Amino acid sequence: MEVTCLLLLALIPFHCRGQGVYAPAQAQIVHAGQACVVKEDNISERVYTIREGDTLMLQCLVTGHPRPQVRWTKTAGSASDKFQETSVFNETLRIERIARTQGGRYYCKAENGVGVPAIKSIRVDVQYLDEPVLTVHQTVSDVRGNFYQEKTVFLRCTVNSNPPARFIWKRGSDTLSHSQDNGVDIYEPLYTQGETKVLKLKNLRPQDYASYTCQVSVRNVCGIPDKAITFRLTNTTAPPALKLSVNETLVVNPGENVTVQCLLTGGDPLPELQWSHGPGPLPLGALAQGGTLSIPSVQARDSGYYNCTATNNVGNPAKKTVNLLVRSMKNATFQITPDVIKESENIQLGQDLKLSCHVDAVPQEKVTYQWFKNGKPARMSKRLLVTRNDPELPAVTSSLELIDLHFSDYGTYLCMASFPGAPVPDLSVEVNISSETVPPTISVPKGRAVVTVREGSPAELQCEVRGKPRPPVLWSRVDKEAALLPSGLPLEETPDGKLRLERVSRDMSGTYRCQTARYNGFNVRPREAQVQLNVQFPPEVEPSSQDVRQALGRPVLLRCSLLRGSPQRIASAVWRFKGQLLLPPPPVVPAAEALDHAELHLDAVTRDSSGSYECSVSNDVGSAACLFQVSAKAYSPEFYFDTPNPTRSHKLSKNYSYVLQWTQREPDAVDPVLNYRLSVRQLNQHNAVVKAIPVRRVEKGQLLEYILTDLRVPHSYEVRLTPYTTFGAGDMASRIIHYTEPINSPNLSDNTCHFEDEKICGYTQDLTDNFDWTRQNALTQNPKRSPNTGPPTDISGTPEGYYMFIETSRPRELGDRARLVSPLYNASAKFYCVSFFYHMYGKHIGPKHEMGRVLLSKCGSEQKECPLGSNGSGRNIT
């Protein structure tokens, strides 16, 4: 393929905007990095397409004065998703090895305090193609009254991709098409996750036993290659089948070695076996080799469901589950339930009484209970009944009921839980029944209803329980907005009624509830009490730091305000100047008016009174300080970054000049600026040139200008600018200026930029492309270039006229790119429309050639795409 291209650039300004000094922020997103393509359908929808794993680089070009600050944020794939919390404060956003989850809409927000912020966005579309997954499903159906069976095979190919993938099915090396014969059907099923295509082989025939390949493609977008997966279908193809070497429920003793075998009984191709555990991963020390799972010295924590799964992509995976139960017992509890029918809460002779016993065990249903009275087994009678699984109590609970309680029934009862024949220690719980056995009461000790501690200290909340027996105390929080305890639990048990808190914080303040448990005591309505915890913490003040500027001789009021603290009051306030205590102290404001702030009045700002003031505020727990820097110094200058073409070169020397412009920040806040001190230093050099620039009365928003001369091409310089008033030197501002090739903005009388200059109009070769453009004319063109390529001359028709040329013959390959990157034009000052002449010649020019369009232009005052077409006449086309 032979293609040549001729470019002549014309920049036509349509409108010139006056340079407003203070101007709101404007922004535009430009791209760099490794984009595949940037679609610009309209002004609100810009799509940046990039391959997963490449580098995303977006730049937010801003104008406005003062210089806007830039913040990047993003949403996920849909506009309804919330903004991510992370933000990038930089004009350039760079993401290495971008992932598909990082696609979405990126927002560039530029603001400088003038007008409303400028917000621009671009949607980043991350392209990817995963490895396809092929599964096989078979069905057998009876046909014509069971005379014969018809076997149908479904080959399902699924892939995750962006953009949607194209599927190609092959049998061997032959491509299959939909309904190419009666035995083949290709369709897309409904309600599937990812892109899916199904190849249906109806009424399986001998020729259908073959190798099938599913090839997926995103049409080489972003250079992503096609991917494929192959499956060989035979007459023995079958889904996996399993059986276990043990029962589905396996009960073992702690300390035993457990081995479970998962045996394959079918499947072609040979299935893969995998063991998993729920909940959580396999136990530490467990070994899974093929279908064999070994757990040495099993413990109670290893109980759970163990799943063996076999997959071979034919049919559904086969799965067998073993419920492993390791015998264990813990948490033995008892309950005393007075006569329920008579709604009694006390033990009384002549009424019924029920004692209940429960342990948490694995397996729960295998636990046996035995009751003893005064050390001897309890004997069943008409008045003494032992029941199991009381519906009002937890499962597998044993209850001993005493009917019509007699004095002789008083004594010590013991409940023993055990696993018969298992090496698991028995658990027992004891309860004494007598006239002294009474339900509990709970109260807060005197003086402990309100607990006040300092932040970071330990705290102890206490509730006293009386009664026999004494049940545990359960603690919880009353505050609805803070339902969890500091431990992270909604309820915490304490055997002695004391809730101990380590290193309390202010968010732990609030009301805490203590209540009696309904186990290990009476099964009656819980008794409860409340304790108030107050956490004291030092004050927080504003401003933490403030820069106060005022002209000489003018008064100043400094105020330090209390934001929060516990106690919420100012106990004392001390003012210091340059670290020294102010003597005499400032006037004291009446206490009723000074609970939340402290003030200091300065009658006049002088050189002696300028400096650092500190107000230290205390609330008897701690202190905080407000810092004030008082001076009559002028604020720093604000450099103007939107100067059009600030660089001016001198053809007769290797020097250049630079137009430096700035405004003065808040000039009326202090005394008038008398002059500026300018310091210019070449980077990597120590010596600087210093010059004083006298000025008259400087107004707010007034644009000041100074031309830096005798700068050496192509060096960069650091510029420092300091304002001076009658007070002295103000705040300094600095910036780096870089040499850039000057751009002569075209005007209506000279609106064409030719390639006669070796600097090719400020264009540069893109370093990330595959090959470069060549500047040549009819006299300098390569005589060995391919025949019938390139124009005889440029648009001028003279052999001396230059043009930019590329040849796409060998060694060039499909997809190679050559780019010329234009200078950065100040579109905020003027609006341009881009047009160029071009020449394309060759019979193999592809339909997707993109030389005939400009992706981003500004035509008039409206941003749009300027289409270009070829009419063969060589005229300028816009």
Residue pairs with C-beta under 8 A, 6 or more apart in sequence:
1 808
1 809
1 842
1 844
1 845
1 846
2 786
2 788
2 789
2 807
2 808
2 809
2 841
2 842
2 844
3 789
3 806
3 807
3 808
3 840
3 841
3 842
3 844
3 845
3 849
4 789
4 790
4 791
4 805
4 806
4 807
4 839
4 840
4 841
4 842
5 804
5 805
5 806
5 838
5 839
5 840
5 851
6 791
6 794
6 795
6 803
6 804
6 805
6 837
6 838
6 839
7 755
7 803
7 804
7 820
7 836
7 837
7 838
8 752
8 753
8 754
8 755
8 794
8 795
8 803
8 836
8 837
8 876
9 752
9 753
9 761
9 763
9 822
9 834
9 835
9 836
10 746
10 751
10 752
10 753
10 834
10 835
10 836
10 876
11 745
11 746
11 751
11 753
11 825
11 832
11 833
11 834
12 746
12 748
12 751
12 832
12 833
12 835
13 745
13 746
13 747
13 748
13 751
13 830
13 831
13 832
14 830
14 831
14 832
14 833
14 859
14 860
14 861
15 830
15 831
15 860
15 861
16 829
16 830
17 828
17 829
17 830
19 642
19 703
19 829
20 65
21 65
21 640
21 663
21 701
21 702
21 703
22 65
22 66
22 114
22 663
22 701
23 63
23 64
23 65
23 114
23 115
23 642
24 64
24 112
24 114
24 115
24 116
24 118
25 62
25 63
25 64
25 68
25 110
25 111
25 112
25 114
25 115
25 117
25 118
26 62
26 63
26 64
26 110
26 118
26 828
27 60
27 61
27 62
27 68
27 70
27 108
27 109
27 110
27 118
27 119
27 120
28 60
28 61
28 62
28 120
28 827
29 46
29 58
29 59
29 60
29 61
29 106
29 108
29 120
29 121
29 122
30 58
30 59
30 61
31 38
31 48
31 57
31 58
31 59
31 122
32 57
32 58
32 59
33 50
33 54
33 55
33 56
33 57
33 58
33 94
34 50
34 51
34 54
34 55
34 56
34 57
34 768
35 48
35 49
35 50
36 49
36 50
36 51
36 127
36 221
36 222
36 223
37 49
38 46
38 47
38 48
38 49
38 855
39 46
39 47
39 49
40 46
40 855
40 856
40 865
41 47
43 863
43 864
45 123
46 121
46 122
46 123
47 122
47 123
47 124
47 125
48 56
48 58
48 122
48 123
48 124
48 125
49 125
49 127
49 221
49 222
50 56
50 98
50 124
50 125
50 126
50 127
50 222
51 126
51 127
51 128
51 222
51 223
51 224
52 98
52 99
52 100
52 126
52 127
52 128
53 97
53 98
53 99
54 97
54 98
54 222
55 94
55 95
55 96
55 97
55 98
56 93
56 94
56 95
56 98
56 102
56 124
57 92
57 93
57 94
57 95
58 72
58 92
58 93
58 106
58 108
58 122
58 124
59 91
59 92
59 93
60 70
60 72
60 91
60 92
60 93
60 108
60 110
60 120
61 91
61 824
62 68
62 70
62 91
62 110
62 118
63 641
63 642
63 826
63 828
64 110
64 112
64 114
64 118
64 642
65 112
65 114
65 638
65 640
65 641
65 642
65 663
66 112
66 113
66 114
66 638
66 663
66 665
67 112
67 638
67 639
67 641
68 110
68 111
68 112
68 118
69 89
69 110
69 111
69 112
70 89
70 90
70 91
70 108
70 109
70 110
71 87
71 88
71 89
71 108
71 109
71 110
71 111
72 87
72 88
72 89
72 90
72 93
72 106
72 107
72 108
72 109
73 83
73 84
73 87
73 106
73 107
73 109
74 83
74 84
74 102
74 104
74 105
74 106
74 107
75 81
75 82
75 83
75 84
75 104
75 105
75 107
76 84
76 101
76 103
76 104
77 103
77 104
79 105
81 104
93 106
93 108
95 102
98 124
98 126
99 126
100 126
100 128
100 162
102 124
102 126
103 124
103 125
103 126
103 162
104 123
104 124
105 121
105 122
105 123
105 124
106 121
106 122
106 123
106 124
107 119
107 120
107 121
108 119
108 120
108 121
109 117
109 118
109 119
110 117
110 118
110 119
111 117
111 118
125 162
126 162
127 162
127 163
127 218
127 221
127 222
127 224
128 160
128 161
128 162
128 224
129 159
129 161
129 165
129 216
129 217
129 218
129 224
129 226
129 227
130 159
130 160
130 161
130 227
131 159
131 227
131 229
132 157
132 158
132 159
132 214
132 216
132 227
132 228
132 229
133 157
133 158
133 159
133 229
133 313
134 155
134 156
134 157
134 158
134 212
134 214
134 229
134 230
134 231
134 313
135 155
135 156
135 158
135 313
135 314
136 153
136 154
136 155
136 156
136 231
136 233
136 237
136 313
136 314
136 315
137 153
137 154
137 156
137 314
137 315
138 151
138 152
138 153
138 154
138 237
138 238
138 239
138 314
138 315
139 151
139 152
139 154
140 149
140 150
140 151
140 152
141 149
141 150
141 152
142 149
142 150
143 149
143 150
150 202
150 203
151 203
151 204
152 200
152 201
152 202
152 203
152 204
153 200
153 201
153 204
153 208
153 233
153 237
154 198
154 199
154 200
154 201
155 169
155 198
155 199
155 200
155 201
155 212
155 214
155 231
155 233
156 189
156 196
156 197
156 198
157 167
157 169
157 196
157 197
157 198
157 199
157 214
157 216
157 229
158 192
158 193
158 194
158 195
158 196
159 165
159 194
159 195
159 216
159 227
160 194
160 195
161 194
161 195
161 216
161 218
162 218
163 218
163 221
164 195
164 218
165 195
165 216
165 217
165 218
166 216
166 217
166 218
166 219
167 186
167 195
167 197
167 214
167 215
167 216
168 175
168 214
168 215
168 216
168 217
169 175
169 176
169 186
169 197
169 199
169 212
169 213
169 214
169 215
170 176
170 212
170 213
170 215
171 210
171 211
171 212
172 210
172 211
176 184
176 186
176 199
177 184
177 186
178 184
178 185
178 186
178 187
179 185
182 202
183 201
183 202
183 203
183 204
183 205
183 208
184 199
184 200
184 201
184 202
185 199
185 200
185 202
186 197
186 198
186 199
186 200
187 197
187 198
187 200
188 196
188 197
188 198
189 196
189 198
195 216
197 214
199 212
199 214
201 208
201 233
208 233
209 233
209 234
209 235
210 232
210 233
211 230
211 231
211 232
211 233
212 230
212 231
212 232
212 233
213 228
213 229
213 230
214 228
214 229
214 230
215 226
215 227
215 228
216 226
216 227
216 228
217 226
217 227
218 224
220 226
223 815
231 313
232 269
234 268
236 268
237 268
237 269
237 314
238 266
238 267
238 268
238 314
238 315
239 266
239 267
239 312
239 314
239 315
239 316
239 318
240 264
240 266
240 267
240 271
240 310
240 311
240 312
240 314
240 315
240 317
240 318
241 264
241 265
241 266
241 267
241 310
241 318
242 262
242 263
242 264
242 265
242 308
242 310
242 318
242 319
242 320
243 262
243 263
243 265
243 320
244 260
244 261
244 262
244 263
244 308
244 320
244 322
245 260
245 261
245 262
245 263
246 260
246 261
246 322
248 320
248 321
248 322
248 323
249 322
249 323
249 325
250 258
250 260
250 322
250 323
250 324
250 325
251 325
251 327
251 363
251 366
252 258
252 298
252 324
252 325
252 326
252 327
253 326
253 327
253 422
253 423
253 424
254 298
254 299
254 300
254 326
254 327
254 328
254 423
254 424
255 297
255 298
255 299
255 423
256 297
256 298
257 294
257 295
257 296
257 297
257 298
258 293
258 294
258 295
258 298
258 324
259 292
259 293
259 294
259 295
260 292
260 293
260 306
260 308
260 322
261 291
261 292
261 293
262 273
262 275
262 291
262 292
262 293
262 308
262 310
262 320
263 291
264 270
264 271
264 273
264 291
264 310
267 310
267 312
267 314
267 318
268 312
268 314
269 312
269 313
269 314
270 312
271 310
271 311
271 312
271 318
272 310
272 311
272 312
273 290
273 291
273 308
273 309
273 310
274 288
274 308
274 309
274 311
275 282
275 288
275 293
275 306
275 307
275 308
275 309
276 282
276 306
276 307
276 309
277 283
277 286
277 304
277 305
277 306
277 307
278 304
278 305
278 307
279 304
280 304
282 288
283 295
283 298
283 301
283 302
285 295
285 296
285 297
286 293
286 294
286 295
286 302
287 293
287 294
288 294
291 308
293 306
293 308
295 302
295 324
298 324
298 326
299 326
300 326
300 327
300 328
300 362
302 324
302 326
303 324
303 325
303 326
303 328
303 362
304 323
304 324
305 321
305 322
305 323
305 324
306 321
306 322
306 324
307 319
307 320
307 321
308 319
308 320
308 321
308 322
309 317
309 318
309 319
310 317
310 318
310 319
311 317
311 318
325 362
325 363
326 362
327 361
327 362
327 363
327 366
327 419
327 422
327 424
328 361
328 362
328 424
329 359
329 360
329 361
329 367
329 417
329 419
329 424
329 425
329 426
329 427
330 359
330 360
330 361
330 427
331 359
331 360
332 357
332 358
332 359
332 415
332 417
332 427
332 428
332 429
333 357
333 358
333 359
333 429
333 519
333 520
334 355
334 356
334 357
334 358
334 415
334 429
334 431
334 519
334 520
335 355
335 356
335 358
335 393
335 518
335 519
335 520
335 521
335 522
335 523
336 347
336 353
336 354
336 355
336 431
336 433
336 437
336 469
336 521
336 522
336 523
337 353
337 354
337 355
337 356
337 522
337 523
338 344
338 345
338 346
338 347
338 348
338 351
338 353
338 522
338 524
339 348
339 351
339 352
339 353
340 352
340 354
341 352
342 351
344 351
345 439
345 522
345 524
345 525
346 438
346 439
347 353
347 405
347 433
347 435
347 437
347 438
348 405
349 405
349 406
349 407
350 404
350 405
351 404
351 405
352 401
352 402
352 403
352 404
352 405
353 401
353 402
353 405
353 409
353 433
354 399
354 400
354 401
354 402
355 399
355 400
355 401
355 402
355 413
355 415
355 431
355 433
356 390
356 393
356 397
356 398
356 399
356 400
356 523
357 369
357 371
357 397
357 398
357 399
357 400
357 415
357 417
357 429
358 393
358 394
358 396
358 397
358 398
358 519
359 367
359 417
359 427
361 367
361 396
361 417
361 419
364 395
364 396
365 396
366 419
367 396
367 417
367 418
367 419
368 417
368 418
368 419
368 420
369 386
369 388
369 398
369 415
369 416
369 417
370 377
370 415
370 416
370 418
371 377
371 378
371 386
371 398
371 400
371 413
371 414
371 415
371 416
372 378
372 413
372 414
372 415
372 416
373 411
373 412
373 413
373 414
374 411
374 412
375 412
375 414
378 384
378 386
378 400
378 413
380 386
382 403
383 402
383 403
383 404
383 406
383 409
384 400
384 401
384 402
384 403
385 400
385 401
385 403
386 398
386 399
386 400
386 401
387 398
387 399
387 401
388 396
388 397
388 398
388 399
389 395
389 396
389 397
390 397
390 399
393 399
398 415
398 417
400 413
400 415
402 409
409 433
410 433
410 434
410 435
411 432
411 433
411 434
412 430
412 431
412 432
412 433
413 430
413 431
413 432
413 433
414 428
414 429
414 430
414 431
415 428
415 429
415 430
415 431
416 426
416 427
416 428
417 426
417 427
417 428
418 424
418 426
418 427
429 520
431 469
432 468
432 469
436 468
437 468
437 469
438 467
438 468
439 467
439 521
439 522
439 524
440 465
440 466
440 467
440 470
440 471
440 516
440 521
440 522
440 527
441 465
441 466
441 467
441 527
442 463
442 464
442 465
442 466
442 473
442 497
442 514
442 515
442 516
442 527
442 528
442 529
443 463
443 464
443 466
443 529
444 462
444 463
444 464
444 514
444 529
444 530
444 531
445 462
445 464
448 461
448 462
448 531
449 530
449 531
449 532
450 531
450 532
450 534
451 459
451 460
451 461
451 531
451 532
451 533
451 534
452 534
452 535
452 536
453 459
453 504
453 533
453 534
453 535
453 536
454 535
454 536
454 537
454 621
455 504
455 505
455 506
455 535
455 536
455 537
455 538
455 621
456 503
456 504
456 505
457 503
457 504
458 500
458 501
458 502
458 503
458 504
459 500
459 501
459 504
459 508
459 533
459 535
460 498
460 499
460 500
460 501
461 475
461 498
461 499
461 501
461 512
461 514
461 531
461 533
462 497
462 498
462 499
462 531
463 473
463 497
463 498
463 514
463 529
463 531
464 497
465 471
465 473
465 497
465 516
467 521
467 522
469 520
469 521
470 521
471 516
471 517
471 518
471 519
471 520
471 521
471 522
472 493
472 494
472 495
472 516
472 517
472 519
472 520
472 521
473 493
473 494
473 495
473 496
473 497
473 514
473 515
473 516
473 517
474 491
474 492
474 493
474 494
474 514
474 515
474 516
474 517
474 526
475 485
475 491
475 492
475 493
475 494
475 499
475 512
475 513
475 514
476 485
476 490
476 491
476 492
476 512
476 513
476 515
477 483
477 484
477 485
477 510
477 511
477 512
477 513
478 510
478 511
478 512
478 513
478 530
479 510
479 511
482 507
482 510
483 490
484 490
485 491
485 492
485 499
486 501
486 504
486 508
492 499
493 517
497 514
499 512
499 514
501 508
501 533
504 533
504 535
505 535
506 535
506 537
506 566
508 533
508 535
509 533
509 534
509 535
509 566
510 532
510 533
511 530
511 531
511 532
511 533
512 530
512 531
512 532
512 533
513 528
513 529
513 530
514 528
514 529
514 530
514 531
515 526
515 527
515 528
515 529
516 526
516 527
516 528
517 526
518 524
518 526
534 566
535 566
536 566
536 567
536 621
537 565
537 566
537 621
537 622
538 565
538 619
538 621
538 622
538 623
538 624
539 562
539 563
539 564
539 565
539 570
539 617
539 618
539 619
539 621
539 622
539 623
539 624
540 562
540 563
540 564
540 565
540 624
541 560
541 561
541 562
541 563
541 615
541 617
541 624
541 625
541 626
542 560
542 561
542 563
542 626
543 560
543 626
543 627
543 628
544 625
544 626
544 627
545 626
545 627
545 628
545 629
546 626
546 627
546 628
546 629
547 629
548 556
548 558
548 628
548 629
548 630
548 631
549 631
549 632
549 633
549 635
549 666
549 669
549 670
550 556
550 605
550 630
550 632
550 669
550 670
551 605
551 632
551 669
551 670
551 671
552 604
552 605
552 606
552 607
552 632
552 671
552 726
552 727
553 604
553 605
553 606
554 604
554 605
555 601
555 602
555 603
555 604
555 605
556 601
556 602
556 605
556 630
557 599
557 600
557 601
557 602
558 599
558 600
558 601
558 602
558 613
558 615
558 626
558 628
558 630
559 597
559 598
559 599
560 573
560 597
560 598
560 599
560 615
560 617
560 626
561 596
561 597
562 568
562 569
562 570
562 595
562 596
562 597
562 617
562 619
565 619
565 621
566 619
566 621
567 619
567 620
567 621
568 596
568 619
569 595
569 596
569 619
570 594
570 595
570 596
570 597
570 598
570 617
570 618
570 619
571 618
571 619
571 620
572 617
572 618
573 594
573 598
573 615
573 616
573 617
573 618
574 581
574 585
574 615
574 616
574 618
575 581
575 582
575 585
575 586
575 598
575 600
575 613
575 614
575 615
575 616
576 582
576 613
576 614
576 616
577 611
577 612
577 613
577 614
578 611
578 612
579 612
579 614
582 600
586 599
586 600
586 601
587 601
588 594
589 598
589 599
598 615
598 617
600 613
600 615
602 609
602 630
605 630
605 631
605 632
607 632
607 727
609 630
610 630
610 631
610 632
610 633
610 727
611 629
611 630
611 631
612 627
612 628
612 629
612 630
613 627
613 628
613 629
613 630
614 625
614 626
614 627
614 628
615 625
615 626
615 628
616 623
616 624
616 625
617 623
617 624
617 625
617 626
631 727
632 670
632 671
632 725
632 727
633 670
633 725
633 727
633 728
633 729
633 730
633 731
634 664
634 667
634 670
634 671
634 673
634 723
634 724
634 725
634 727
634 730
634 731
635 664
635 665
635 666
635 667
635 669
635 670
635 723
635 730
635 731
636 665
636 723
636 730
636 731
636 732
636 733
637 662
637 663
637 664
637 665
637 676
637 704
637 721
637 723
637 733
638 662
638 663
638 664
638 665
638 733
639 660
639 661
639 662
639 721
639 733
639 735
640 661
640 662
640 663
640 703
642 826
642 828
642 829
643 659
643 661
644 745
644 826
644 829
644 830
645 742
645 743
645 744
645 745
645 826
646 658
646 659
646 660
646 661
646 737
647 656
647 657
647 658
647 739
647 740
647 741
647 742
648 656
648 657
648 658
648 659
648 742
649 655
649 656
649 713
649 741
649 742
650 656
650 657
654 712
654 713
655 709
655 710
655 711
655 712
655 713
656 711
656 712
656 713
656 739
656 742
657 707
657 708
657 709
657 710
657 711
658 707
658 708
658 711
658 717
658 737
659 705
659 707
659 708
660 705
660 706
660 707
660 708
660 719
660 721
660 737
661 703
661 704
661 705
662 703
662 704
662 721
662 733
663 700
663 701
663 702
663 703
663 704
664 673
664 698
664 700
664 702
664 704
664 723
666 700
667 673
667 698
667 699
667 700
668 700
670 725
670 727
670 730
671 725
671 726
671 727
672 697
672 698
672 725
673 695
673 698
673 723
673 724
673 725
673 730
674 694
674 695
674 724
674 725
674 726
675 692
675 693
675 694
675 695
675 723
675 724
676 692
676 693
676 695
676 704
676 721
676 722
676 723
676 724
677 690
677 691
677 692
677 693
677 721
677 722
677 724
677 729
678 690
678 691
678 692
678 693
678 706
678 719
678 720
678 721
679 688
679 689
679 690
679 719
679 720
679 721
679 722
680 688
680 689
680 691
680 708
680 717
680 718
680 719
680 720
681 687
681 688
681 689
681 717
681 718
681 720
682 712
682 715
682 716
682 717
682 718
683 715
683 716
683 717
683 718
683 736
688 720
693 706
695 704
698 704
708 717
708 719
708 737
711 717
711 739
713 739
714 739
715 739
716 736
716 737
716 738
716 739
717 736
717 737
718 734
718 735
718 736
719 734
719 735
719 736
719 737
720 732
720 733
720 734
721 732
721 733
721 734
722 729
722 730
722 731
722 732
722 733
723 729
723 730
723 731
724 730
740 823
741 759
741 762
741 823
743 762
743 823
743 825
745 825
745 826
745 830
746 752
746 753
753 761
754 761
754 794
754 801
754 802
755 761
755 775
755 794
755 802
755 803
755 804
756 801
756 802
758 775
760 775
760 804
760 820
761 823
762 822
762 823
763 820
763 821
763 822
763 823
764 820
764 821
765 772
765 773
765 819
765 820
765 821
766 818
766 819
766 820
766 821
768 819
769 816
769 817
769 818
769 819
770 812
770 816
770 817
770 818
771 806
771 812
771 816
771 818
772 818
773 804
773 805
773 806
773 818
773 820
774 782
774 804
774 805
774 806
775 802
775 803
775 804
775 805
776 782
776 802
776 803
776 805
777 793
777 794
777 799
777 800
777 801
777 802
777 803
778 792
778 793
778 799
778 800
778 801
779 799
779 800
781 790
781 805
785 807
786 807
786 809
788 841
788 842
789 807
789 809
789 841
789 842
790 805
790 807
790 839
790 841
791 803
791 839
791 841
793 799
793 801
794 801
794 802
794 803
795 801
795 803
795 837
795 874
803 839
804 820
806 818
808 816
825 832
827 858
831 858
831 859
831 860
831 861
832 857
832 858
832 859
833 857
833 858
833 859
833 860
833 866
833 878
834 854
834 857
834 866
835 854
835 866
835 868
835 876
835 877
835 878
836 868
836 876
837 874
837 875
837 876
837 877
838 851
838 852
838 868
838 870
839 874
840 849
840 851
840 852
840 870
852 867
852 868
852 869
852 870
853 865
853 866
853 867
853 868
854 865
854 866
854 868
855 865
856 863
856 865
857 863
857 864
857 865
857 866
859 866
866 878
868 877
868 878
869 877
870 877
871 877
